[in-house]
Amino acid sequence: MYSVEQFDKEKTKVLKYILYKRRSEQEIQRKFANTIEENMLNDIISYLKEAKYIDDHELIERSIANFIILKNLSIKELQYKLMAKGFNKNDIEDYIYENREKLEEYEINSVQNLFHKKKTQMEPQEIKQYLLKKGYRLENINKGIKGEE
């Protein structure tokens, strides 16, 4: 067991870490696994989740919004990026399922953007292959480049 003082001291460290930049529960686990005793770390994480300092659902939403603004990605690539950040696979899949229409539209727009960028260097068929390799769905590729060829 640990004292209240120890708990508060370690909680403050974790809090500073997540206030500097929002982090996923997994990122916090990785960062403090070797420095904070496991039971205490789990208690700290539970405490911070209740206090809404750790909210993976909100963080997934915010991360996807940033990716959408900054990059042309397939839904698959979004999934991989979120998994690399340490988000729970089920949480990611739930978010994608709940926001399917918006993400499909984003993927089609990404296809259009990438098609315009690549059409001077590649043939349409090569661009399709490139997009398929990047995880774009064939249906969305076809919708995105319809009338572009």
N, C-alpha and C positions, 0 to 999 in steps of 0.2 A: 504494500500500500504506500501511498505518498501523502505528503502534507499539503494543506491548502496553499501554503507559501510556494512550494515546489510547483504545484498546479498553476498558480497565478503567474509565476515567473516564466514557465514554459508556454503558457497560453499567450502571454505578451509577445514572446518571440514569434509564435505562429501568426498572431494577429498582425504584427509588423510586416511579416512576409506577404500576407494576403492583402494588406492595405496598400502596399507598394504597387502591386499589380494583382488583379483578380486571378485566383488560381482554382483549379479543379481539386476535388477531394484526393484524387490519385496523385497529383503533383505535390500536394502537402504530405501525403503518406511517403512518397519517394524522398522528399527533401529531409524529413525529420526521422525517418525510420532508424537511423543509426545513432541519433543524438537524444531522442526522447523514448522512454520506456513504452512499449506497445500499448499496454492498458491505459496509461495516461494519455498517450497520443489519441487513442480512440475516443476517450472521454472528452478531450479538448475539441476534437473534430465534431463530436455530437453536440457539444455546447455551442460551438460556432455555427453549426447548421441551424440549430434552434433559433439562434440570434440573427439568422439570415446573412451572416458574413460569408458563408459558403452555400452557394446555390448553383449546382451544376446545370440545372435546366435553364436558368437565366443566362448562365455563362455560354451554354451551347447556342442559345438564341443570339447573343451578342457576337460570338465568334463568327457565326454564319453571316450575320449582317455585315461584319467587317470584310469577310471574304467576298461577299457579293459586291460590295462597293469597290474593292481593290483588284479583283482577279476574275478571269474567265475560267471557271472550273466545272467539271461534271459533278453530278450528285455523288458519284462514287469517290471522286477526289475530295469532296467536302467530308465525306465519311472518314476517309483515311486520315485527313488532317486532324479531325476531331479525336479520332482514336489515338493518334500520336500524342495529342495533348493529355491523354489519360482519361478521357470521358468513358463512362460505361456504355458498352455497345447497345444495350437495350434502350438507354436514354436517347442515344443518337437516332436509333431506328424509330422510336416513338416520335421524336421531333420531326423526322423526315416524313413519316406517315401523316402526321397532323398538318404538315405544311406542304404536302405533295404538289398541289396546283402551283403555288408560288415558286417552288423549286424547279418544277418542270419548265415553267415560263423562263426562269433564270437560265436553265440549261440550254433552252432553245436560243435565247439571246446570246449566250456564250458561243454557241455554234456559229451564229451569224457573224459575231465579232471576229472569231478565229478564222472563219472562211474568208472574210474580207482581207484580213491580214496576210493569209497564206496564198491567196489565189494568184498573186503575181509570181510566186516561187514554185508552186506545185499545181499539178493537175487535180481537177475535182475528185477523181477516184482516190488519189493519194491523200488528199485532205480527209476524205471519209475514213480511210484506213487509220490515219493519224488520230482522228477523233475517237474512233473505236478503241484504239490502244489506250487512250487517256480515260476510258471508262464511260464515254457518252453512250446513251442508248440509241440504237439505230433509228428508232421511231422519231426521236428528238433531232437526230442529225438530219433525217429526211425533211422534217418540218422546217428546220432552220435554214436549209439550203434550197428549199423549194423555190424555183424561179430565179435562183442566183446563178445557176450554171449557164 
